Each structure stands twice: as C-alpha cells, then as structure tokens.
Amino acid sequence: MNFPLTNNHDMVAELNWIYPHLERIDLLLQRYYYQKRDWFDSLPESFLLTEDEVDQRLAEPQGIPHWLKTNNIVGNAETDGNSTSGALSLLIERNRS
C-alpha cells in the first residue's frame, strides 16, 4: 500500500506507519457515533461504514482507513513535494470544494 505524497522514501515510510493508526482512530470514532448517534447530526452515509463493517474491520484491520483506500486522496494529491504541511493544506482545500 503505497500512497506517497512525494517520491521521498522517508515520507512513504511515515505514511505507511500512520495508516493503521488512522484506521483505528476512524473506526473507533465511527463506533462511538453509532453508539451515540442521537447526540449528533447525521453524517454523510458515503463517509460511514455500516455498523457491521466497523465491527468486522476492528476485528480484522485492513491497515489503511477505508476513506483513503476508496478515494485515494493522498495518492491523487498533486504536490510540489516541498513540505508536508503544504501537502496537507492542499488536501484540506481540495476536500472543501
């Protein structure tokens, strides 16, 4: 699973290290949402996995968040490779539109 922002080997290693952590955080937040859904406004269905999918992925993690694997937002990012913060800013701006 390589979705590098640049061709920098260190950046690829850092991203591959963080993907499983992002996945776990995302899944735990989704589980919390389902447990407390009456407290929150509804979220877009395209963003959420079903409750069963969340439980299944928590039991058998894929090593990458579903939204990253599906949309490949990092792999499709166009960056000049100069900075991580610049790349993240680009991703945020692109997803706002």
C-alpha positions as CSV (number, residue, x, y, z in Angstrom):
1,M,0.0,0.0,0.0
2,N,1.9,3.0,-1.2
3,F,0.2,6.3,-1.5
4,P,3.1,8.6,-1.3
5,L,2.8,12.4,-1.4
6,T,6.3,12.5,-2.9
7,N,8.9,10.1,-4.1
8,N,10.7,10.6,-0.9
9,H,11.3,7.1,0.7
10,D,11.1,8.5,4.3
11,M,7.8,10.1,3.5
12,V,6.4,6.8,2.2
13,A,7.6,5.0,5.4
14,E,6.0,7.6,7.6
15,L,2.7,7.4,5.7
16,N,2.7,3.6,5.8
17,W,3.4,3.8,9.6
18,I,0.5,6.1,10.3
19,Y,-2.2,4.4,8.1
20,P,-3.1,1.6,10.6
21,H,-3.3,4.2,13.4
22,L,-5.6,6.4,11.3
23,E,-7.7,3.4,10.5
24,R,-8.1,2.5,14.2
25,I,-9.0,6.1,15.2
26,D,-11.5,6.3,12.3
27,L,-13.2,3.0,13.3
28,L,-13.4,3.9,17.0
29,L,-14.9,7.3,16.1
30,Q,-17.5,5.6,13.8
31,R,-18.3,3.0,16.5
32,Y,-18.8,5.9,19.0
33,Y,-21.0,7.7,16.5
34,Y,-23.2,4.6,16.2
35,Q,-23.4,4.2,19.9
36,K,-24.4,7.9,20.5
37,R,-26.0,8.8,17.2
38,D,-28.9,10.5,18.9
39,W,-26.4,13.1,20.2
40,F,-25.1,14.1,16.7
41,D,-26.4,15.4,13.5
42,S,-26.4,12.8,10.8
43,L,-23.2,12.3,8.9
44,P,-23.0,11.6,5.1
45,E,-23.6,7.9,4.5
46,S,-20.8,7.8,2.0
47,F,-18.4,8.7,4.8
48,L,-19.5,5.9,7.2
49,L,-19.1,2.2,7.1
50,T,-22.1,0.2,8.4
51,E,-22.0,-0.9,12.0
52,D,-21.3,-4.4,10.9
53,E,-18.4,-3.3,8.7
54,V,-16.9,-1.2,11.6
55,D,-17.1,-4.3,13.9
56,Q,-15.6,-6.5,11.2
57,R,-12.7,-4.1,10.4
58,L,-12.0,-3.6,14.1
59,A,-11.7,-7.4,14.4
60,E,-9.6,-7.7,11.2
61,P,-8.0,-4.3,10.4
62,Q,-7.0,-3.6,6.8
63,G,-4.1,-1.4,7.7
64,I,-5.5,1.6,5.9
65,P,-8.6,3.8,6.5
66,H,-11.5,2.9,4.2
67,W,-11.8,6.5,3.0
68,L,-8.1,6.6,2.0
69,K,-8.3,3.2,0.2
70,T,-11.6,4.1,-1.5
71,N,-10.9,7.7,-2.5
72,N,-7.1,7.5,-2.6
73,I,-7.0,11.2,-1.5
74,V,-3.3,11.0,-0.7
75,G,-2.3,9.2,-3.9
76,N,-4.3,11.6,-6.0
77,A,-2.9,14.7,-4.3
78,E,-0.8,17.0,-6.5
79,T,2.0,18.5,-4.5
80,D,5.3,20.0,-5.3
81,G,6.9,17.8,-2.6
82,N,8.4,20.8,-0.7
83,S,6.6,20.3,2.6
84,T,4.2,18.0,4.4
85,S,2.2,20.9,5.7
86,G,1.8,22.2,2.2
87,A,0.6,18.8,1.1
88,L,-1.9,18.6,3.9
89,S,-3.2,22.1,3.2
90,L,-3.7,21.1,-0.4
91,L,-5.7,18.0,0.7
92,I,-7.9,20.1,3.0
93,E,-8.6,22.7,0.4
94,R,-9.4,20.1,-2.3
95,N,-11.8,18.3,0.0
96,R,-13.6,21.5,1.0
97,S,-14.7,22.1,-2.6
